[in-house]
């Protein structure tokens, strides 16, 4: 990062700094997520402008944006590197994020990998092949199991992920993040937000059921 930029932190921001962050995100087409526990902003020291911002809540990255004025200066990589350091500092090693499909390539350059994609949103994680390896491990676990045993394993995985969006979460609970726990800060059509999240969840669920050798009506 160039010398005339610096990073300011909030755990989370409040007051004027929070309103400033809200305004910056709005200008980038994003809402602020009230569940955020940590935020970092990159500030241009020469003029005081916010150039980039990113946050997380528990293990979920949120509200990440770079001002169009500062595109092409490598600030996203710097910002994400900083957020990853903070994740490690609090004891998290496996984290996730959700965004619009058009952003997959952008975040791919920062070390996030696709878990699953739907028409309106995608699911990312910091582990390359993490979801694939998880599905492989499930398939091995259920070898020789009855249908009832396979169904029990599926419901175990669902139960593990129920509170995935807990702002204080440190560990990764599982891939079946409930739709209600997925963030909506990048979805402008709030009336459709739950439907979009359900569509993504069903795609993840279908792959888990397939790995377990179950039909999608479990």
C-alpha positions as CSV (number, residue, x, y, z in Angstrom):
1,X,0.0,0.0,0.0
2,X,1.3,3.4,-0.9
3,X,2.6,5.8,1.8
4,X,-0.3,8.2,1.6
5,X,-2.8,5.6,2.6
6,X,-3.4,4.3,6.1
7,X,-5.8,1.8,7.7
8,X,-8.2,2.9,10.5
9,X,-10.0,0.3,12.5
10,X,-13.3,0.0,14.3
11,X,-14.5,-2.7,16.7
12,X,-17.0,-1.7,15.3
13,X,-17.1,1.9,14.4
14,X,-19.7,4.2,16.1
15,X,-20.9,7.7,15.9
16,X,-19.5,9.9,13.2
17,X,-17.1,7.2,12.0
18,X,-19.9,4.8,11.5
19,X,-22.0,7.3,9.7
20,X,-19.1,8.0,7.4
21,X,-18.7,4.3,6.7
22,X,-22.4,4.0,6.0
23,X,-22.2,6.8,3.5
24,X,-19.2,5.4,1.8
25,X,-20.9,2.0,1.4
26,X,-24.1,3.6,0.1
27,X,-22.0,5.3,-2.5
28,X,-20.7,1.9,-3.5
29,X,-24.2,0.4,-3.7
30,X,-24.0,-1.5,-0.4
31,X,-25.8,-1.3,2.9
32,X,-24.1,-1.5,6.3
33,X,-24.7,-4.7,8.2
34,X,-25.5,-4.0,11.8
35,X,-24.1,-7.4,13.0
36,X,-20.6,-6.3,12.1
37,X,-18.0,-6.7,14.9
38,X,-14.9,-5.4,13.1
39,X,-14.3,-2.9,10.3
40,X,-11.2,-1.6,8.6
41,X,-11.1,1.4,6.2
42,X,-8.3,2.6,4.0
43,X,-8.0,6.4,4.2
44,X,-6.2,8.7,1.7
45,X,-4.0,10.8,4.1
46,X,-3.8,13.6,1.5
47,X,-7.5,14.4,1.5
48,X,-9.1,12.3,4.2
49,X,-11.2,10.4,1.7
50,X,-12.2,6.8,2.4
51,X,-10.7,4.7,-0.4
52,X,-11.8,1.2,0.6
53,X,-13.6,-0.5,3.5
54,X,-14.2,-4.1,4.7
55,X,-15.7,-5.8,7.7
56,X,-16.6,-9.1,9.2
57,X,-19.0,-10.5,11.7
58,X,-17.9,-13.8,13.2
59,X,-16.5,-15.9,10.3
60,X,-18.4,-14.0,7.6
61,X,-16.7,-11.2,5.6
62,X,-19.0,-8.3,4.9
63,X,-19.4,-4.9,3.3
64,X,-16.2,-4.9,1.2
65,X,-15.8,-2.1,-1.3
66,X,-13.2,0.0,-3.0
67,X,-14.1,3.5,-4.3
68,X,-14.2,3.7,-8.1
69,X,-11.8,6.6,-7.8
70,X,-9.1,4.2,-6.3
71,X,-9.6,1.2,-8.5
72,X,-6.4,-0.3,-10.0
73,X,-4.2,0.7,-7.0
74,X,-4.1,-2.7,-5.3
75,X,-6.1,-1.5,-2.3
76,X,-8.5,-4.5,-2.3
77,X,-5.6,-7.0,-1.9
78,X,-4.2,-4.8,0.9
79,X,-7.6,-4.6,2.6
80,X,-8.3,-8.3,2.4
81,X,-4.9,-9.2,3.6
82,X,-5.5,-7.0,6.7
83,X,-8.9,-8.6,7.3
84,X,-7.4,-12.0,7.0
85,X,-4.8,-11.1,9.6
86,X,-7.5,-10.0,12.0
87,X,-9.4,-13.2,11.4
88,X,-6.3,-15.2,12.4
89,X,-5.7,-13.0,15.4
90,X,-9.1,-13.9,16.8
91,X,-8.5,-17.6,16.2
92,X,-10.4,-18.1,13.0
93,X,-8.8,-20.1,10.2
94,X,-11.7,-20.8,7.9
95,X,-14.0,-18.0,6.9
96,X,-16.6,-17.3,4.2
97,X,-18.3,-14.5,2.3
98,X,-21.3,-13.8,0.1
99,X,-21.5,-11.4,-2.8
100,X,-22.9,-10.8,-6.3
101,X,-21.9,-13.3,-9.0
102,X,-20.1,-10.6,-11.0
103,X,-17.6,-10.2,-8.1
104,X,-16.3,-13.8,-8.2
105,X,-13.2,-13.0,-10.2
106,X,-12.3,-9.9,-8.2
107,X,-12.4,-11.8,-4.9
108,X,-10.7,-14.8,-6.5
109,X,-7.5,-12.7,-6.7
110,X,-7.7,-12.1,-2.9
111,X,-7.7,-15.8,-1.9
112,X,-11.4,-16.5,-1.8
113,X,-12.8,-19.6,-3.7
114,X,-16.2,-20.5,-4.9
115,X,-18.3,-22.8,-2.8
116,X,-21.6,-22.5,-4.8
117,X,-23.3,-20.0,-7.1
118,X,-26.9,-19.1,-7.8
119,X,-28.3,-16.5,-10.1
120,X,-28.2,-13.6,-7.7
121,X,-25.5,-14.4,-5.2
122,X,-22.5,-16.6,-4.6
123,X,-20.9,-18.3,-1.6
124,X,-17.1,-18.0,-1.1
125,X,-14.5,-19.4,1.3
126,X,-10.8,-19.0,2.0
127,X,-10.0,-22.7,1.4
128,X,-9.3,-23.9,-2.1
129,X,-11.2,-27.1,-2.7
130,X,-12.6,-26.9,0.8
131,X,-16.2,-27.7,-0.1
132,X,-15.1,-30.4,-2.5
133,X,-13.0,-32.0,0.2
134,X,-15.9,-31.8,2.6
135,X,-18.2,-33.5,0.1
136,X,-15.6,-36.3,-0.4
137,X,-15.3,-36.8,3.3
138,X,-19.1,-37.2,3.6
139,X,-19.2,-39.7,0.8
140,X,-16.6,-41.8,2.6
141,X,-18.3,-41.5,5.9
142,X,-21.6,-42.9,4.6
143,X,-20.1,-45.9,2.8
144,X,-22.1,-49.0,3.9
145,X,-24.6,-46.9,5.8
146,X,-28.4,-47.4,5.7
147,X,-30.6,-44.6,4.4
148,X,-31.7,-43.8,8.0
149,X,-28.0,-43.4,9.0
150,X,-27.4,-41.2,6.0
151,X,-30.4,-39.0,6.9
152,X,-29.1,-38.7,10.5
153,X,-25.7,-37.5,9.2
154,X,-27.5,-34.9,7.0
155,X,-29.5,-33.6,9.9
156,X,-26.3,-33.5,12.0
157,X,-24.7,-31.3,9.4
158,X,-27.7,-29.0,9.3
159,X,-27.7,-28.7,13.1
160,X,-24.0,-27.8,13.2
161,X,-24.5,-24.8,10.9
162,X,-27.6,-23.3,12.6
163,X,-25.8,-20.5,14.3
164,X,-23.2,-19.9,11.6
165,X,-23.9,-16.2,11.5
166,X,-23.2,-15.6,15.3
167,X,-21.2,-12.4,15.4
168,X,-18.9,-13.9,18.1
169,X,-18.3,-17.2,16.2
170,X,-14.6,-18.2,15.7
171,X,-14.8,-21.7,14.3
172,X,-16.3,-22.7,10.9
173,X,-19.4,-24.8,11.7
174,X,-20.2,-26.3,8.3
175,X,-21.4,-25.4,4.9
176,X,-25.1,-25.6,5.3
177,X,-25.5,-22.0,6.3
178,X,-29.2,-21.3,6.9
179,X,-30.6,-18.7,4.4
180,X,-31.5,-16.4,7.3
181,X,-27.9,-16.3,8.4
182,X,-26.6,-15.2,5.0
183,X,-26.1,-11.4,4.7
184,X,-28.2,-9.2,2.5
185,X,-26.1,-6.0,2.5
186,X,-25.4,-6.3,-1.3
187,X,-29.0,-7.2,-2.3
188,X,-30.8,-4.0,-3.2
189,X,-34.2,-5.7,-3.7
190,X,-34.9,-6.6,-0.1
191,X,-38.3,-8.1,-1.0
192,X,-36.5,-10.8,-2.9
193,X,-33.6,-11.2,-0.5
194,X,-34.9,-14.3,1.3
195,X,-35.7,-16.0,-2.0
196,X,-32.2,-15.3,-3.3
197,X,-30.7,-16.8,-0.2
198,X,-33.0,-19.8,-0.3
199,X,-32.0,-20.5,-3.9
200,X,-28.3,-20.5,-3.0
201,X,-29.0,-22.7,0.1
202,X,-30.9,-25.2,-2.0
203,X,-27.9,-25.5,-4.4
204,X,-25.5,-26.2,-1.5
205,X,-28.0,-28.6,0.1
206,X,-28.4,-30.5,-3.1
207,X,-24.7,-31.2,-3.4
208,X,-24.5,-32.3,0.2
209,X,-27.5,-34.7,-0.3
210,X,-25.9,-36.0,-3.4
211,X,-22.6,-36.7,-1.5
212,X,-24.7,-38.6,1.1
213,X,-26.5,-40.6,-1.6
214,X,-29.9,-39.0,-0.7
215,X,-32.7,-37.5,-2.7
216,X,-33.2,-33.7,-2.5
217,X,-36.5,-34.2,-0.7
218,X,-34.9,-35.1,2.6
